[in-house]
Amino acid sequence: MGIEDKLPADSFITTTVEGVIGWFRQASFWPATMGLACCAIEMMAFGAPRFDAGRWGQEVFRASPRQADVLIVSGRLSQKMAPIVRQVYDQMPNPKWVISMGACASTGGVFNNYAVVQGCDHILPVDIFIPGCPPRPDMLIDAMFKLRKGQGLELPADDPARARVPVSRYPTGKKRAAMEAAIEQRQLDAPATIEMKGLMR
């Protein structure tokens, strides 16, 4: 019925602990509830019966950031909401990823004014951008699968602080502690949000 029928009786499989943990992790990929505007309707349809994200273990939208793996920023991000979104991201446990859903979350969209952040990548390390106004739920499904497989993520080997690692290959133990320390140091060295360009302040 399963893989044991395909293998001879005296065979065995070898892997790493990181590989097994990564396989478990990508089988239960839980998003945080962060609907900011009209793109959130498409995000809700992503978990509804027609598109049924539960087929891949992604239907559990968590109201607590402590239980979430991925933050989907869906909709325009206002200046007033930006600190709260960043706080939710900071409260999520590692490993964590960010998807920017829609034109407004990615670039500010048609709201090129002082009240809207011109792209949530000013305050969050975004892994995948989804274009469209609004993007369809199947585009979000595609982004989730790309995030799980690591497609579109930059993985520079020389700088672990800039590495955005896919779900299935996130390190454990000492390697994880070293990478998270480098990421935290990078965030401390980053300029304040008020000093970043493109915020229309």
N, C-alpha and C positions, 0 to 999 in steps of 0.2 A: 504493500500500500504506500509506504513512504520510502525514504532514502535507504533504509536497511534492506529493502528488496533489490535494490540496484547494485549493492556491494556484495562481494563474496563473504562467506561466513567468517573467514579468518582475517579479514582486513580491518584496518583502523584509520582514523582521520586525525591529523595533527593540526593544531592552530595555536594562537596565542590567547592569553587571558584578555588582552585588549580587543582582539577580534570577537570573542564570545560576548563580552560586555557591549561592544558596539553593535553586534547583531541584535541583542536584547533591546538596546536603546532605540534603534531605528524601527523596531516593531511596535513601540509605544511612544509615538511622537506627539506630545500634547501641546497645543497652542494656548497662549494666554488670551483672555477676552479683552480686546482693545479696538472696538469699533468707534471711529471718530466721526464718520459722515456716511454718505450714501454708499460707499464701497463696502460698508459693513453688511448691507443687505446681500451682496454677492458672497461675502464671507459666511453669512448664515446659511445661504443656499448650499455652500460647500459641505456643510455638515448635515443638511437635510436629506430626506430619502432619495431624491432624484439623482444626486451626485454621490451621496453616501460615503463620506470620508471614513466611516467606521470600517470599511473593507480593509483599510491599511492601518488601523489603530490610531487614527488622527481625529476622531470625532469628539473627544473629551476636551471641550473648551474649559479651561480652568479659570475660575474667578479669583484664585489666589496665585500671585506670581511665584510663590514658593513651590508650586507643583507643576510649573510650566517649563517647556523646553524651548519653545519658539514664540517670539513676539511678532504678530502680524499687525503692522500699522496700516489700517485701512481707512483712508479718508484724509482730509486736510488737517494739518497739525498747526494749531494756533500758538501764538507766543505764550498765551496764558496756560495752555495745556502742556507745553513742551517740558517744563520741570516735572510734572506728574508722570509723563510717559517715561522720562529718564529714571525717575524713582522706581517705577514698576520694573524697568529693565535691570536696575541695580539690585533689586530684591530677588530676581530670578537666580536660582542656583546654577553654577557651571556644571556642564557645558550648556550654552545657550546660543540661539541664533535669532536673526532679525530678517523679516521679509517686509519690504516696502510695497504695499499693494495700491496700485492706481497712480494716475498722473499727479494728483494733488499731494499725496504722501511722498512721491519721488522727487518732484520738482516745484511744488507749489501750484501747479496746474494753471488755471485761469485766474487764480487769486494772487496776482503779483502786487501785493500791498504790504503795509507795515504790520498787519495783524497776523499773517500766516508765515510760518517758517518755510523757506524755499527749498524744501527737501529735508526729510527726517534724517538724512545722513549727516546733517550738521550736529546732531546731538546723539546719534546712535551709530554703531558700526554695522551698517547694513550689508547683509550677505547676498540677497537677491532682490532685484527690482522687477516689479510686474507692471508693464505699461497698460494703458487703456483708461477709458473714462465712460463707464466703469469696466474693469476687466471681468471676464466671465469666470465662473467658478472652476471651469476646467483649466483655465490658466493658473489658478491657485493650486490645483492638483498637480499640474506640471511642475510648478515651482517647488512644491513639497518634495516631489520625487527627485528633482535636480539637487535639492539641498541634501537629501538622504544619500545620494550617490556622489556628491561633491562636485558636480558639474558647474562650471561658471565661478567657482571659488578660487581665489588666488592663494597659492600655498608656497610663499617664498621660503626656501630652506635656510637662507642666511639670517633671517630675522624672525625668531619665533614670536615676537610681540605683534607682528603684523599678520601672522598666519591665521586664516579662517578655515578651520578644519571641519570636514564633513562629519555627519553624525556617526557613521560606522567606523571612523578612524580617529576618534578623539582619544588622546593618550590617557593613561592611568598612572598612579603612583608618583614617582619622582619626576617623570617627564611632564606630567600634568601640573604638578606644583610649580615647576620651573616656568612652564608656559604661562600659567595664570599670574605668576609674579611679574613676568615681563609685560603681560598685557596691562596689569594694574599700574606698573610704573609708566607705561606709555600713556595711560589715561591721566595720571597725575601730571605728566609733563605737557599734556595737550593744553592749548590756550583756552581761556574761558569762552563760553558760548557767546558772550557779548562781543568778544574780539574777533569772532569768525566772520568771514565775508559772506555776503548773500543773505543775511538775516533781516535786511531792510530796516535797521534801527537808525 
